[in-house]
Amino acid sequence: MQPADKDLLYLLRILEAIEKILLYSKKYKTADDFLFTNHQKDYNASLLLMMQIGEQAAKVSKTTKEKFPEIKWNKIKGFRNRVVHEYVNIDKLIVFSVIKNNLAELAQQISKCIKEQVNSGVFRKEELEISKGSIFYQHINFSLLE
């Protein structure tokens, strides 16, 4: 597997995490509701998924990052670092704002990246097809990647 070929897995993990966060946060209208409802389960799960997004983004090859500069790779990693190192002190308004204002756009950018890389042959279509059946990618709308 070439380094850029592994990127498909990293990008699918990012997309799955985003879709879960959007699902978990959908019903909330305010940062306070998101933080304090359901014993903070949705909030805490979303923070952990945000960490995962940053971890996976850091693994994406330099080649892919350079080909898709519209994706703010450094900001993603930087936000991950804030979540990890300031977990209990992170501003709930910032977290909620990122979720409500940035994640849907990031999902579109990641989807575009995957689609272009598959269509150009950088990512193997067979690997994408195998991923469709994985229990780990239940929340991804694969029709947007074709």
Order of alpha helices (4+ residues) and beta strands (2+ residues): alpha-alpha-alpha-alpha-alpha-alpha-alpha-alpha
